Amino acid sequence: MAFINKRTLYSTSRTLHIYISTALFFLLILFCVSGIVLNHVDWLKNDKNNGQVTASIPAPLVTKASTQLDTLPTLYPEIEAFLAKQYSLIKVKSIEWEKDDALVMLDYPLPAGFAYVELDFTTGELNLDYQTGGVLSVMGDLHKGRHTGTVWSWVIDISAVLMIIFAITGMIILFQNRKKRLLGVWITVLGIATPLVIYLCWVPQIKGVS
């Protein structure tokens, strides 16, 4: 019975290890490359693009605003819905309202950039200033989960759990191989001790504080 359980464990671990590695193939490379990028932020100095768009505010929205200037914030949901549909802008960071000038200003954070929208309900004009990052900058923010939204946050969490399972199943498979088990254990110990020693000896940290 014990033999069957052990064999099942090894077989299941091998299957999980193989298919998790294939499922994580792209994400592992993405997080590794973006980790290198984040360790060399000077590479990102010129990795930004700025732009501006001028357009007209939809006539129905202008008409509503003209009759509700004193209560313009009540139109915020409609304004956000329009911007989400037209420019795919979601999860506004802040909204400001200048009552005297009938201006509504919305600030949207983006991975490696931002979008700032100004709607002038007096002239009916919309101005959109934005900054987008290049591939490396976007990869860096994807790595950190910065301004990437709830769905990408789940991608990070789930992939992290799968990486843990990938590592554990790798160790289980190692223990199945008697010839390579001892060497594998020593390499594992070395892999744990090396970064720990580097951290304790060379990474700046405050000491002697109670």
Disulfide bonds with the S-S distance in Angstrom:
none
